[in-house]
Amino acid sequence: MSNKTLIVIVGPTAIGKTSLAIQLARHFKTEIISADSRQFFKEMEIGTAKPSVEELAAAPHHFINSHSIQTLFSTGDFEIEAMKTITSLFKNHDQVVMVGGSGLYINAVCNGLDDLPETDLSVRERLNHVFAEQGLEEIKNQLRAADPEYYDKVDQANPQRMIRGLEFFLSTGTKLSSHLTNSKKVRPFKILKIGLNMDRSLLYQQINHRVDLMMEAGLLDEVRRLAPHKGLNALNTVGYSELFQYLDAELTLQEAVEQIKQNTRRFAKRQLTWFRKDPDTQWFEPNAYPAILSYLLKNL
């Protein structure tokens, strides 16, 4: 597959990755792999900013509404399923577009993950219960004691990653950090990475506006419907957690909406920090489609 190219589009939330992915997919007459860890889940519609019905019709998408929140779908699962899909698409296309803001999922496809021993899912369930009952601080304290190296590297605002590290230690008796070699798997196709960035204050305005649009579109009703499942990992995420707090009378609605905006801005900042570490990413403004296309055509 040396003549095949995976075009990867990364960047912070609300910057316009979906629009660019569709433009490129239409130009190259190809299909799109979504690498957004929240858009997999069919029950989470409004709060995950999925492509619209029109956008989904404009180009074939994979891994949108592909799983239920009841399903355990790990980064490793995504690597396996996405690679199968990409390999299949390359039979009929010379280019495939992958787009998303989830750095771990992008990395799983581009560089591969370490082959890790299986863990005990009952341990994960128990830790999810600890998290729900005692909060993230208890998970943090246990992980810090069990695997300080992993604790120092992991995003400590991401409960799923923290639980994963502790789950691994309690299941295998070994540290997850000792299994992470960071050795890249060599993919049989070319990878070209496009990063989108813009003035920070403008991005934050777009984020705030998007949250307002989500509320107008019925995000609160969506969260209310999902409230019986709020202990699930998939729902422990920005836009849902804050409104669960409102439903539990821990925040006013205005406070919850402001926290969604603030937490989304912080998330965007973390996304940029992650993606900027990759020297292979070529950065553009979101509205620079001609320059992006020119860059790709020169490097295919």
C-alpha positions in Angstrom: 0.0 0.0 0.0 3.0 2.3 -0.5 0.9 4.4 -3.0 -1.9 4.9 -0.5 -2.2 7.9 1.8 -4.1 8.5 5.1 -4.8 12.2 5.4 -5.2 13.1 9.1 -6.9 16.3 10.2 -6.4 17.3 13.8 -7.0 20.4 16.0 -9.0 21.7 18.9 -12.8 21.3 19.2 -15.0 23.8 17.3 -12.3 24.9 14.8 -13.9 23.4 11.7 -12.2 20.0 11.2 -15.4 18.3 10.0 -16.0 20.9 7.2 -12.4 20.5 6.0 -12.6 16.7 6.1 -15.7 16.7 4.0 -14.1 19.1 1.4 -11.1 16.8 1.1 -13.2 13.6 1.0 -15.2 15.1 -1.8 -12.1 16.3 -3.7 -10.4 12.9 -3.5 -13.7 11.0 -3.8 -13.1 9.0 -0.7 -14.5 8.3 2.8 -13.9 9.6 6.3 -12.8 7.9 9.5 -13.9 9.7 12.6 -11.4 9.6 15.5 -13.5 11.4 18.0 -13.9 9.3 21.2 -17.4 10.7 22.0 -19.0 10.6 18.5 -18.8 6.8 18.5 -21.8 6.7 20.9 -25.2 6.8 19.3 -27.0 8.0 22.4 -24.9 11.2 22.7 -26.0 13.4 19.8 -26.1 17.1 20.6 -23.3 17.4 23.2 -20.7 15.7 21.0 -21.2 18.1 18.0 -21.5 15.2 15.5 -21.7 16.1 11.8 -25.2 17.1 10.8 -27.4 14.9 8.6 -26.4 17.0 5.6 -22.7 16.6 6.4 -23.0 12.9 6.9 -24.7 12.7 3.5 -22.0 14.8 1.8 -19.3 12.1 2.4 -19.4 8.6 3.8 -18.3 8.5 7.5 -17.2 5.6 9.7 -17.3 5.4 13.5 -20.1 7.9 13.9 -23.0 6.4 16.0 -21.2 3.1 15.7 -21.4 2.0 19.4 -23.6 2.2 22.4 -22.6 4.0 25.7 -23.2 0.5 27.3 -20.4 -0.9 25.2 -16.8 -0.8 26.4 -14.8 0.6 23.4 -11.1 1.2 24.2 -8.4 2.9 22.3 -7.0 -0.5 21.5 -10.4 -1.6 20.1 -10.4 1.5 17.9 -6.9 0.8 16.6 -8.0 -2.7 15.5 -11.3 -1.7 14.0 -10.0 1.5 12.3 -7.1 -0.3 10.7 -9.5 -3.0 9.3 -11.7 -0.2 7.9 -8.8 1.8 6.4 -7.3 -1.4 4.8 -10.7 -2.1 3.3 -11.2 1.4 2.0 -7.7 1.4 0.4 -8.9 -1.3 -1.9 -11.0 1.2 -3.8 -9.4 4.6 -2.8 -5.8 5.9 -3.0 -6.6 8.4 -0.2 -8.6 8.1 3.0 -9.4 11.0 5.4 -9.2 10.6 9.2 -10.4 13.5 11.4 -10.7 14.0 15.1 -9.7 15.7 18.2 -8.9 12.7 20.3 -5.1 12.5 20.4 -4.9 9.0 21.8 -7.2 7.6 19.0 -5.2 9.4 16.3 -2.0 8.1 17.8 -3.4 4.6 17.9 -3.9 4.5 14.2 -0.8 6.5 13.1 1.7 4.9 15.5 0.0 1.9 17.0 -0.4 0.9 20.7 1.7 -1.4 22.8 0.4 -4.9 23.0 -0.8 -5.1 26.6 -2.1 -8.0 28.7 -5.9 -8.1 29.2 -7.4 -6.6 32.3 -10.2 -7.8 34.6 -13.4 -5.9 33.6 -14.9 -6.5 37.1 -12.0 -4.4 38.4 -13.0 -1.6 36.0 -16.6 -1.8 37.2 -15.5 -1.6 40.9 -13.3 1.4 40.1 -16.1 3.1 38.3 -18.2 2.6 41.4 -15.5 4.1 43.6 -15.3 7.1 41.2 -19.1 7.6 41.4 -19.2 7.3 45.2 -16.0 8.9 46.3 -14.9 11.1 43.3 -11.7 11.4 41.3 -9.5 12.3 44.2 -9.7 8.7 45.6 -8.7 7.3 42.2 -5.9 9.8 41.9 -4.5 8.9 45.4 -4.6 5.1 44.6 -3.0 5.6 41.2 -0.3 7.9 42.5 0.7 5.2 45.0 0.5 2.3 42.5 2.1 3.8 39.4 3.6 7.2 40.0 5.3 7.2 36.6 2.0 6.8 34.7 0.3 9.2 37.1 2.8 11.9 36.2 2.2 11.4 32.4 -1.6 10.9 32.3 -4.1 13.7 31.8 -5.2 14.1 35.4 -8.5 15.7 34.4 -9.5 12.6 32.5 -11.1 10.0 34.9 -11.2 7.3 32.2 -7.4 7.4 31.8 -6.8 7.5 35.5 -9.1 4.5 36.1 -7.4 2.7 33.2 -4.0 3.0 34.9 -5.3 1.8 38.3 -7.3 -1.0 36.6 -4.2 -2.3 34.9 -2.2 -2.3 38.1 -4.9 -4.1 40.1 -5.6 -6.6 37.3 -2.0 -7.6 36.4 0.1 -6.6 39.4 2.4 -4.6 37.1 2.6 -0.9 36.3 1.0 0.3 33.0 4.0 2.7 32.7 6.4 -0.2 32.5 4.5 -1.6 29.4 4.4 1.6 27.5 7.4 1.5 25.2 6.3 4.3 22.8 7.8 2.3 19.9 6.0 3.1 16.7 4.5 0.5 14.5 5.3 1.0 10.8 2.2 1.4 8.8 2.2 0.2 5.1 0.8 3.5 3.9 1.8 7.1 3.8 0.4 9.5 6.5 0.0 13.2 6.0 -1.1 15.3 9.0 -2.9 18.6 8.8 -3.4 20.6 12.0 -5.9 23.5 12.3 -5.2 26.4 14.6 -6.4 30.0 14.9 -6.3 33.0 17.2 -7.1 31.8 20.7 -9.6 34.4 21.5 -11.6 33.7 18.3 -11.5 30.0 19.0 -12.9 30.6 22.4 -15.7 32.8 21.0 -16.5 29.9 18.6 -16.6 27.4 21.5 -18.9 29.7 23.6 -21.2 30.1 20.6 -21.3 26.4 19.9 -22.3 25.7 23.6 -25.1 28.2 23.3 -26.3 26.5 20.1 -26.2 23.1 21.8 -28.4 24.4 24.6 -30.8 25.8 22.1 -30.9 22.5 20.2 -32.0 20.6 23.4 -28.8 19.5 25.1 -30.5 19.6 28.5 -33.3 17.3 27.4 -30.7 14.9 26.0 -28.8 14.9 29.3 -32.0 14.4 31.2 -32.8 11.3 29.1 -29.3 9.9 29.8 -29.3 10.7 33.5 -30.1 7.0 34.5 -26.8 6.0 32.9 -24.7 8.9 34.3 -22.2 6.4 36.0 -21.0 5.2 32.6 -17.5 6.2 31.4 -18.9 7.5 28.1 -21.0 10.1 29.9 -18.3 11.3 32.2 -17.4 14.1 29.8 -17.7 17.8 29.2 -21.2 19.0 28.4 -22.8 16.1 30.2 -21.1 16.1 33.7 -22.0 19.7 34.3 -25.7 19.3 33.4 -25.9 16.2 35.6 -24.7 18.5 38.4 -27.5 20.9 37.5 -30.1 18.0 37.6 -28.7 17.0 41.0 -29.2 20.7 42.2 -25.4 21.1 42.7 -25.3 24.0 40.1 -27.8 26.5 38.7 -28.4 26.1 35.0 -26.4 29.3 34.2 -23.5 28.0 36.3 -23.6 24.7 34.5 -23.6 26.3 31.1 -20.7 28.6 32.0 -18.8 25.6 33.3 -19.4 23.7 30.0 -17.9 26.7 28.2 -14.9 26.9 30.5 -14.2 23.2 30.5 -14.5 23.1 26.7 -12.0 25.9 26.4 -9.6 24.1 28.7 -10.1 20.9 26.7 -9.3 22.8 23.5 -6.1 24.1 25.1 -5.1 20.5 26.1 -5.8 19.3 22.6 -3.5 21.9 21.1 -0.8 21.1 23.5 -1.0 17.4 22.6 -1.1 17.9 18.8 1.7 20.5 18.7 4.1 18.0 20.1 4.0 16.1 16.8 6.7 17.5 14.4 5.0 15.8 11.4 1.9 17.9 11.6 1.7 20.8 9.1 -0.4 23.7 10.5 -2.9 25.9 8.7 -5.7 28.4 9.5 -9.1 26.7 9.2 -10.1 28.8 6.1 -6.9 28.0 4.2 -8.5 25.2 2.0 -6.6 26.1 -1.2 -3.2 26.1 0.6 -4.1 22.8 2.4 -5.1 21.1 -0.8 -1.9 22.4 -2.6 0.2 21.0 0.3 -1.4 17.6 0.0 -1.2 17.4 -3.8 2.5 18.2 -3.6 3.2 15.5 -1.0 1.0 12.6 -2.0 
